[in-house]
Amino acid sequence: MDTRHALVDTSLGALTVVAADDAVVGLYFPGHWYLPPEESLGRRVDHHDDPLLARTAAQLVEYLAGERTSFDVPTATHGDPFQEQVWAMLREIPFGETTTYGALAERLGNKALAQSVGQAVGHNPISIIVACHRVVGSDGRLTGFAGGLVRKRTLLDLEESEASKAARLF
């Protein structure tokens, strides 16, 4: 397996993007809560020299500039069956929308799974692309985000429609 990583400078800091063969398998923020062991990241490369990492970097820059609403790079996750179910639901949350941990738990058949859903969301290995930032608390509050709540707010603000922004009092 050809595993490698690159640092991509963005408005959110230097993001670590990890690829294995022909898929993105990790995207981590500086200070990310759940970093994999450094040896699992593979060799460090310049993203400009790797077609998949270059394409991923370009799409991240476009997204953060408000010029892209989805990603079309191949991804692969390797969680347990429960995590994979949760991460599949994260992929379905449309740009500009949010859901709650409880709503995801209900979709899994048991609202009592909300805390387990939260743990799976927090361990999503491909931040931004697999949009864990679109999951909020039951009262709409921002709760845990492996990249930090300031970044979560930034991503949600980036995706908020102009009509929603205009309707906000603050």
C-alpha positions in Angstrom: 0.0 0.0 0.0 1.3 3.4 -1.0 0.5 5.6 2.1 1.7 9.2 2.1 0.7 12.6 3.5 1.1 16.2 2.7 0.6 19.5 4.6 -1.9 21.8 2.9 -1.8 25.5 3.9 -5.3 26.8 4.4 -7.2 29.5 6.2 -7.8 26.9 8.9 -4.2 26.2 9.4 -1.9 23.5 7.8 -4.1 20.5 7.2 -2.6 17.1 7.1 -4.1 15.1 4.2 -3.3 11.4 4.1 -3.7 9.2 1.0 -3.4 5.4 0.7 -3.1 4.2 -2.9 -5.9 6.0 -4.8 -8.0 7.3 -1.9 -7.9 10.0 0.7 -8.0 8.3 4.1 -7.3 11.1 6.5 -7.7 14.9 6.9 -6.5 16.4 10.2 -6.3 19.9 11.7 -3.4 21.2 13.6 -4.1 20.2 17.2 -6.6 17.6 16.1 -8.0 15.6 19.0 -7.6 12.1 17.6 -4.5 11.9 15.5 -3.3 8.6 14.2 0.2 7.4 15.0 2.7 9.4 12.9 4.1 6.2 11.4 0.6 5.4 9.9 0.7 8.6 7.8 3.3 7.3 5.5 6.0 9.3 3.9 5.6 13.1 3.6 5.3 14.4 0.1 4.7 17.8 -1.6 1.1 17.8 -2.5 2.0 19.4 -5.8 3.9 16.3 -6.8 1.0 13.8 -6.1 -2.1 14.0 -8.4 -4.6 12.8 -5.7 -3.2 15.1 -3.0 -2.9 18.0 -5.4 -6.6 17.6 -6.4 -7.6 17.3 -2.8 -5.6 20.4 -1.9 -7.2 22.4 -4.7 -10.7 21.3 -3.7 -10.1 22.3 -0.1 -8.9 25.7 -1.1 -11.9 26.2 -3.4 -14.3 25.0 -0.6 -12.7 27.4 1.9 -13.0 30.2 -0.6 -16.7 29.6 -1.0 -16.2 28.3 -4.5 -17.1 24.6 -3.9 -20.0 22.9 -2.1 -18.9 19.3 -2.4 -15.8 17.1 -2.9 -15.3 14.5 -5.6 -12.0 12.9 -4.5 -12.1 9.2 -3.7 -12.1 8.5 0.0 -11.8 5.3 2.1 -12.5 4.9 5.8 -11.6 1.8 7.9 -13.8 2.0 11.0 -15.8 -0.6 12.8 -19.3 -1.4 11.4 -21.0 1.2 13.7 -18.5 3.9 12.8 -18.9 3.2 9.1 -22.7 3.5 9.4 -22.3 6.9 11.1 -19.7 8.1 8.6 -22.0 7.0 5.7 -24.7 9.2 7.2 -22.3 12.2 7.5 -21.7 11.9 3.8 -25.4 12.4 3.1 -25.8 15.7 5.0 -26.1 18.4 2.3 -23.9 21.4 2.2 -25.4 24.2 4.3 -27.6 21.9 6.4 -27.0 20.5 9.9 -28.4 17.6 11.9 -28.1 16.5 15.5 -26.4 13.5 17.1 -29.9 12.4 18.3 -31.3 12.6 14.8 -28.5 10.4 13.5 -29.1 8.0 16.4 -32.8 7.8 15.6 -31.9 6.9 12.0 -29.9 4.1 13.5 -33.0 2.9 15.3 -32.3 4.1 18.9 -32.1 7.7 20.1 -30.1 6.4 23.2 -27.2 5.9 20.8 -26.6 9.6 20.6 -23.5 9.5 22.7 -22.0 6.6 20.7 -22.9 8.5 17.5 -21.0 11.5 18.9 -17.9 9.3 19.6 -18.0 8.0 16.0 -18.5 11.5 14.6 -15.5 12.7 16.7 -13.3 9.9 15.3 -14.2 10.6 11.7 -10.8 10.4 10.0 -11.6 12.6 7.0 -12.7 16.0 8.4 -14.3 18.5 6.1 -14.7 16.1 3.2 -16.8 13.7 5.4 -18.7 16.6 6.9 -18.7 15.9 10.7 -18.9 19.7 11.3 -22.6 19.6 10.2 -23.6 17.7 13.3 -24.7 19.9 16.3 -26.2 19.4 19.7 -29.9 18.8 20.2 -30.5 22.5 21.0 -28.5 23.6 18.0 -25.4 24.4 20.1 -22.0 23.6 18.8 -20.5 20.7 20.6 -17.3 18.7 20.3 -15.3 18.9 17.1 -11.9 17.3 16.8 -10.6 20.4 15.0 -11.9 22.8 17.7 -15.2 24.7 18.0 -13.8 27.9 16.3 -13.1 25.9 13.2 -16.5 24.2 13.4 -18.1 27.6 13.6 -16.0 28.8 10.6 -17.1 25.9 8.5 -20.7 26.3 9.4 -20.6 30.0 8.7 -19.0 29.3 5.3 -21.9 27.1 4.4 -24.7 29.3 5.7 -26.9 30.7 3.0 -27.2 34.5 2.6 -30.9 34.3 3.5 -30.0 32.6 6.8 -27.3 35.1 7.5 -29.7 38.0 6.9 -32.3 36.4 9.3 -29.8 36.1 12.2 -30.0 38.8 14.8 -26.4 38.4 15.8 
